[in-house]
Amino acid sequence: MSAGMNLYDNVKSLAARKGMTLPEFSRKIGLSHTVIYKWKTSIPGIEIVDKIAKYFDVSIEFLIGSNHIPEWSKGDKIVEFDSILKSNLPISYGGVELTDIERKRAETVLNALFWDKST
């Protein structure tokens, strides 16, 4: 099954859950209903996919049928906050990437929250 078919099927299913046909849904988001049928074999631009995901309050990954689960999130592996803060991986909060100074502040807050070093 192609990603386009997943998108089409997911949009059709989500619209049905809201009691809408695909033509009704397409009018609500300002698209031609024929465009949605093209998603059986292709995927629209990210702006449209994002708009649809927001409309249905689902993730883009869910919408396109992605089932990729990162290795680090599988199983019993524990991800340490301090390892993340000290890594070169980009970290964001509220959609804004943390600077090095903000990473250090976050580490200080976590230390104060979890460990009372005065005892």
Contact map, one row per residue, 1 for C-alpha under 8 A:
11101100000000000000000000000000000000000000000000000000000000000000000000000000000000000000000000000000000000000000000
11111100000000000000000000000000000000001000000000000000000000000000000000000000000000000000000000000000000000000000000
11111110000000000000000000000000000000001110000000000000000000011000000000000000000000000000000000000000000000000000000
01111111000000000000000000000000000000111110000000000000000000010000000000000000000000000000000000000000000000000000000
11111111100000000000000000000000000000111100000000000000000000000000000000000000000000000000000000000000000000000000000
11111111110000000000000000000000000000010000000000000000000000111000000000000000000000000000000000000000000000000000000
00111111111000000000000000000000000000110010000000000000000000111000000000000000000000000000000000000000000000000000000
00011111111100000000000000000000000110110000000000000000000000000000000000000000000000000000000000000000000000000000000
00001111111110000000000000000000000000010000000000000000000000000000000000000000000000000000000000000000000000000000000
00000111111111000000000000000000000000000000000000000000000000111000000000000000000000000000000000000000000000000000000
00000011111111100000000000000000000000000000000000000000000000100000000000000000000000000000000000000000000000000000000
00000001111111110000110000000000000000000000000000000000000000000000000000000000000000000000000000000000000000000000000
00000000111111111000000000000000000000000000000000000000000000000000000000000000000000000000000000000000000000000000000
00000000011111111100000000000000000000000000000000000001000000000000000000000000000000000000000000000000000000000000000
00000000001111111111110010000000000000000000000000000000000000000000000000000000000000000000000000000000000000000000000
00000000000111111111100000000000000000000000000000000000000000000000000000000000000000000000000000000000000000000000000
00000000000011111111000000000000000000000000000000000000000000000000000000000000000000000000000000000000000000000000000
00000000000001111111000000000000000000000000000000000000000000000000000000000000000000000000000000000000000000000000000
00000000000000111111100000000000000000000000000000000000000000000000000000000000000000000000000000000000000000000000000
00000000000000111111110110000000000000000000000000000000000000000000000000000000000000000000000000000000000000000000000
00000000000100110011111110000000000000000000000000000000000000000000000000000000000000000000000000000000000000000000000
00000000000100100001111111000000100100000000000000000000000000000000000000000000000000000000000000000000000000000000000
00000000000000000000111111100001100000000000000000000000000000000000000000000000000000000000000000000000000000000000000
00000000000000000001111111110000000000000000000000000000000000000000000000000000000000000000000000000000000000000000000
00000000000000100001111111111000000000000000000000000000000000000000000000000000000000000000000000000000000000000000000
00000000000000000000011111111111100100000000000000000000000000000000000000000000000000000000000000000000000000000000000
00000000000000000000001111111111100000000000000000000000000000000000000000000000000000000000000000000000000000000000000
00000000000000000000000111111110000000000000000000000000000000000000000000000000000000000000000000000000000000000000000
00000000000000000000000011111110000000000000000000010000000000000000000000000000000000000000000000000000000000000000000
00000000000000000000000001111111000000000000000000000000000000000000000000000000000000000000000000000000000000000000000
00000000000000000000000001111111101100000000000000000000000000000000000000000000000000000000000000000000000000000000000
00000000000000000000001001100111111100000000000000000000000000000000000000000000000000000000000000000000000000000000000
00000000000000000000011001100011111110000000000000000000000000000000000000000000000000000000000000000000000000000000000
00000000000000000000000000000001111111000000000000000000000000000000000000000000000000000000000000000000000000000000000
00000000000000000000000000000011111111100000000000000000000000000000000000000000000000000000000000000000000000000000000
00000001000000000000010001000011111111110000000000000000000000000000000000000000000000000000000000000000000000000000000
00000001000000000000000000000000111111110000000000000000000000000000000000000000000000000000000000000000000000000000000
00000000000000000000000000000000011111111100000000000000000000000000000000000000000000000000000000000000000000000000000
00011011000000000000000000000000001111111111000000000000000000000000000000000000000000000000000000000000000000000000000
00011111100000000000000000000000000111111100000000000000000000000000000000000000000000000000000000000000000000000000000
01111000000000000000000000000000000001111110000000000000000000000000000000000000000000000000000000000000000000000000000
00111000000000000000000000000000000001111111000000000000000000000000000000000000000000000000000000000000000000000000000
00110010000000000000000000000000000000101111100000000000000000000000000000000000000000000000000000000000000000000000000
00000000000000000000000000000000000000100111110110000000000000000000000000000000000000000000000000000000000000000000000
00000000000000000000000000000000000000000011111110000000000000000000000000000000000000000000000000000000000000000000000
00000000000000000000000000000000000000000001111111000000000000000000000000000000000000000000000000000000000000000000000
00000000000000000000000000000000000000000000111111100000000000000000000000000000000000000000000000000000000000000000000
00000000000000000000000000000000000000000001111111110000000000000000000000000000000000000000000000000000000000000000000
00000000000000000000000000000000000000000001111111111000000100100000000000000000000000000000000000000000000000000000000
00000000000000000000000000000000000000000000011111111100000100000000000000000000000000000000000000000000000000000000000
00000000000000000000000000000000000000000000001111111110000000000000000000000000000000000000000000000000000000000000000
00000000000000000000000000001000000000000000000111111111000000000000000000000000000000000000000000000000000000000000000
00000000000000000000000000000000000000000000000011111111111100100000000000000000000000000000000000000000000000000000000
00000000000000000000000000000000000000000000000001111111111000000000000000000000000000000000000000000000000000000000000
00000000000000000000000000000000000000000000000000111111110000000000000000000000000000000000000000000000000000000000000
00000000000001000000000000000000000000000000000000011111110000000000000000000000000000000000000000000000000000000000000
00000000000000000000000000000000000000000000000000001111111000000000000000000000000000000000000000000000000000000000000
00000000000000000000000000000000000000000000000000001111111101100000000000000000000000000000000000000000000000000000000
00000000000000000000000000000000000000000000000000001100111111100000000000000000000000000000000000000000000000000000000
00000000000000000000000000000000000000000000000011001000011111110000000000000000000000000000000000000000000000000000000
00000000000000000000000000000000000000000000000000000000001111111110000000000000000000000000000000000000000000000000000
00000000000000000000000000000000000000000000000000000000011111111110000000000000000000000000000000000000000000000000000
00000110011000000000000000000000000000000000000010001000011111111100000000000000000000000000000000000000000000000000000
00110110010000000000000000000000000000000000000000000000000111111100000000000000000000000000000000000000000000000000000
00100110010000000000000000000000000000000000000000000000000011111110000000000000000000000000000000000000000000000000000
00000000000000000000000000000000000000000000000000000000000011111111000000000000000000000000000000000000000000000000000
00000000000000000000000000000000000000000000000000000000000011001111100000000000000000000000000000000000000000000000000
00000000000000000000000000000000000000000000000000000000000000000111110000000000000000000000000000000000000000000000000
00000000000000000000000000000000000000000000000000000000000000000011111011000000000000000000000000000000000000000000000
00000000000000000000000000000000000000000000000000000000000000000001111111000000000000000000000000000000000000000000000
00000000000000000000000000000000000000000000000000000000000000000000111111000000000000000000000000000000000000000000000
00000000000000000000000000000000000000000000000000000000000000000000011111001010000000000000000000000000000000000000000
00000000000000000000000000000000000000000000000000000000000000000000111111101000000000000000000000000000000000000000000
00000000000000000000000000000000000000000000000000000000000000000000111111111000000000000000000000000000000000000000000
00000000000000000000000000000000000000000000000000000000000000000000000011111000000000000000000000000000000000000000000
00000000000000000000000000000000000000000000000000000000000000000000000001111100000000000000000000000000000000000000000
00000000000000000000000000000000000000000000000000000000000000000000000111111110000000000000000000000000000000000000000
00000000000000000000000000000000000000000000000000000000000000000000000000011111000000000000000000000000000000000000000
00000000000000000000000000000000000000000000000000000000000000000000000100001111101100000000000000000000000000000000000
00000000000000000000000000000000000000000000000000000000000000000000000000000111111100000000000000000000000000000000000
00000000000000000000000000000000000000000000000000000000000000000000000000000011111110000000000000000000000000000000000
00000000000000000000000000000000000000000000000000000000000000000000000000000001111111000000000000000000001000000000000
00000000000000000000000000000000000000000000000000000000000000000000000000000011111111100000000000000000000000000000000
00000000000000000000000000000000000000000000000000000000000000000000000000000011111111101000000000000000000000000000000
00000000000000000000000000000000000000000000000000000000000000000000000000000000111111100010000000000011011000000000000
00000000000000000000000000000000000000000000000000000000000000000000000000000000011111110000000000000010000000000000000
00000000000000000000000000000000000000000000000000000000000000000000000000000000001111111000000000000000000000000000000
00000000000000000000000000000000000000000000000000000000000000000000000000000000000001111100000000000000000000000000000
00000000000000000000000000000000000000000000000000000000000000000000000000000000000100111110000000000000000000000000000
00000000000000000000000000000000000000000000000000000000000000000000000000000000000000011111000011000000000000000000000
00000000000000000000000000000000000000000000000000000000000000000000000000000000000010001111100011000000000000000000000
00000000000000000000000000000000000000000000000000000000000000000000000000000000000000000111111111000000000000000000000
00000000000000000000000000000000000000000000000000000000000000000000000000000000000000000011111111000000000000000000000
00000000000000000000000000000000000000000000000000000000000000000000000000000000000000000001111100000000000000000000000
00000000000000000000000000000000000000000000000000000000000000000000000000000000000000000001111110000000000000000000000
00000000000000000000000000000000000000000000000000000000000000000000000000000000000000000001111111000000000000000000000
00000000000000000000000000000000000000000000000000000000000000000000000000000000000000000111101111100000000000000000000
00000000000000000000000000000000000000000000000000000000000000000000000000000000000000000111100111111110000000000000000
00000000000000000000000000000000000000000000000000000000000000000000000000000000000000000000000011111110000000000000000
00000000000000000000000000000000000000000000000000000000000000000000000000000000000000000000000001111111000000000000000
00000000000000000000000000000000000000000000000000000000000000000000000000000000000000000000000001111111100000000000000
00000000000000000000000000000000000000000000000000000000000000000000000000000000000000000000000001111111110000000000000
00000000000000000000000000000000000000000000000000000000000000000000000000000000000011000000000001111111111000000000000
00000000000000000000000000000000000000000000000000000000000000000000000000000000000010000000000000011111111100000000000
00000000000000000000000000000000000000000000000000000000000000000000000000000000000000000000000000001111111110000000000
00000000000000000000000000000000000000000000000000000000000000000000000000000000000010000000000000000111111111000000000
00000000000000000000000000000000000000000000000000000000000000000000000000000000010010000000000000000011111111100000000
00000000000000000000000000000000000000000000000000000000000000000000000000000000000000000000000000000001111111110000000
00000000000000000000000000000000000000000000000000000000000000000000000000000000000000000000000000000000111111111000000
00000000000000000000000000000000000000000000000000000000000000000000000000000000000000000000000000000000011111111100000
00000000000000000000000000000000000000000000000000000000000000000000000000000000000000000000000000000000001111111111000
00000000000000000000000000000000000000000000000000000000000000000000000000000000000000000000000000000000000111111111000
00000000000000000000000000000000000000000000000000000000000000000000000000000000000000000000000000000000000011111111000
00000000000000000000000000000000000000000000000000000000000000000000000000000000000000000000000000000000000001111111000
00000000000000000000000000000000000000000000000000000000000000000000000000000000000000000000000000000000000000111111100
00000000000000000000000000000000000000000000000000000000000000000000000000000000000000000000000000000000000000111111111
00000000000000000000000000000000000000000000000000000000000000000000000000000000000000000000000000000000000000000011111
00000000000000000000000000000000000000000000000000000000000000000000000000000000000000000000000000000000000000000001111
00000000000000000000000000000000000000000000000000000000000000000000000000000000000000000000000000000000000000000001111
